[in-house]
């Protein structure tokens, strides 16, 4: 059972809390690379969604995203490598999108600060 709700701020807090505990971040990847979408909040911006649980990531592995695989990323690599690279590329992080594809879109540097 998913812990995600319509409260995207609470889902962001859950993302940080659960990833700190499990030391894992979950995303979707296919032969072309990791899933990235147009931002719903910011024009001309791209967002990469990530989840704090494999089960929540798998709920999105359907329809147009069914050719993706649910994969884990160790938290230390995500924070120390991914967030730096995505920040340089101007890509936002989508945290714990719920079943309505709603989730907080944050700057990678802002997300990294939540791990300090």
C-alpha positions as CSV (number, residue, x, y, z in Angstrom):
1,X,0.0,0.0,0.0
2,X,1.4,3.4,-1.0
3,X,2.0,6.0,1.6
4,X,1.8,8.7,-1.1
5,X,-1.1,11.3,-0.8
6,X,-2.3,14.3,-2.6
7,X,-0.1,16.4,-0.4
8,X,3.0,16.9,-2.5
9,X,5.0,18.6,0.3
10,X,4.4,15.5,2.5
11,X,5.4,13.2,-0.3
12,X,8.7,15.2,-0.6
13,X,9.3,14.8,3.1
14,X,8.5,11.1,2.8
15,X,10.9,10.8,-0.2
16,X,13.8,12.2,1.9
17,X,12.9,10.2,5.0
18,X,12.5,6.9,3.2
19,X,15.6,7.3,1.0
20,X,17.7,8.2,4.0
21,X,16.5,5.0,5.7
22,X,16.8,2.6,2.7
23,X,19.8,4.3,1.1
24,X,18.1,3.8,-2.3
25,X,16.2,6.0,-4.8
26,X,14.0,4.4,-7.5
27,X,13.6,5.5,-11.1
28,X,12.5,4.3,-14.5
29,X,14.9,3.5,-17.3
30,X,14.7,2.1,-20.8
31,X,17.1,1.6,-23.7
32,X,17.1,5.4,-24.4
33,X,17.9,6.3,-20.8
34,X,16.2,7.5,-17.6
35,X,12.6,8.8,-17.8
36,X,12.4,12.5,-18.2
37,X,9.3,14.6,-18.9
38,X,8.3,18.2,-19.5
39,X,7.7,20.0,-16.3
40,X,4.1,20.8,-15.4
41,X,5.3,23.7,-13.2
42,X,8.0,25.4,-15.2
43,X,8.0,26.2,-18.9
44,X,11.0,25.0,-20.9
45,X,12.1,22.7,-18.1
46,X,12.5,19.0,-17.9
47,X,11.9,16.9,-14.8
48,X,13.1,13.4,-13.9
49,X,10.8,11.5,-11.5
50,X,12.2,9.4,-8.7
51,X,10.5,7.5,-5.9
52,X,11.5,6.4,-2.4
53,X,9.9,3.0,-2.8
54,X,10.1,0.4,-5.6
55,X,6.4,-0.2,-5.3
56,X,5.5,3.4,-6.0
57,X,7.9,3.5,-9.0
58,X,6.3,0.3,-10.3
59,X,2.8,1.9,-10.3
60,X,4.1,4.2,-13.1
61,X,5.6,1.4,-15.1
62,X,2.5,1.2,-17.3
63,X,1.0,2.4,-20.6
64,X,3.4,4.8,-22.3
65,X,6.0,4.0,-19.7
66,X,5.6,0.2,-19.8
67,X,8.9,-0.3,-21.8
68,X,10.8,1.2,-18.8
69,X,12.4,-0.9,-16.1
70,X,12.3,0.0,-12.4
71,X,15.8,0.4,-11.2
72,X,17.5,1.5,-7.9
73,X,20.2,4.1,-7.5
74,X,22.3,4.1,-4.3
75,X,21.5,7.2,-2.4
76,X,25.1,8.3,-2.0
77,X,25.6,8.2,-5.8
78,X,22.3,9.9,-6.4
79,X,23.2,12.8,-4.0
80,X,26.9,13.1,-4.8
81,X,26.8,12.5,-8.6
82,X,23.3,12.7,-10.1
83,X,22.1,15.8,-8.3
84,X,25.2,17.7,-9.4
85,X,25.0,16.6,-13.0
86,X,21.2,17.2,-13.2
87,X,21.7,20.7,-11.7
88,X,24.3,21.5,-14.3
89,X,21.9,20.3,-17.0
90,X,19.0,22.3,-15.6
91,X,16.9,19.3,-15.0
92,X,14.4,19.3,-12.1
93,X,13.8,16.3,-9.8
94,X,10.2,15.1,-9.4
95,X,9.8,13.5,-6.0
96,X,7.4,10.7,-5.2
97,X,4.8,11.3,-7.9
98,X,1.5,9.9,-6.8
99,X,-0.9,8.0,-9.1
100,X,-2.2,11.3,-10.5
101,X,1.4,12.1,-11.6
102,X,1.5,14.9,-9.0
103,X,4.7,15.5,-7.1
104,X,6.9,18.3,-6.0
105,X,9.4,19.4,-8.7
106,X,12.6,20.7,-7.0
107,X,15.9,22.0,-8.0
108,X,18.6,19.3,-7.5
109,X,20.6,21.6,-5.3
110,X,17.6,22.2,-3.1
111,X,17.0,18.5,-2.8
112,X,20.6,17.9,-1.9
113,X,20.3,20.4,1.0
114,X,17.6,18.2,2.5
115,X,20.2,15.4,2.9
116,X,22.6,17.6,4.9
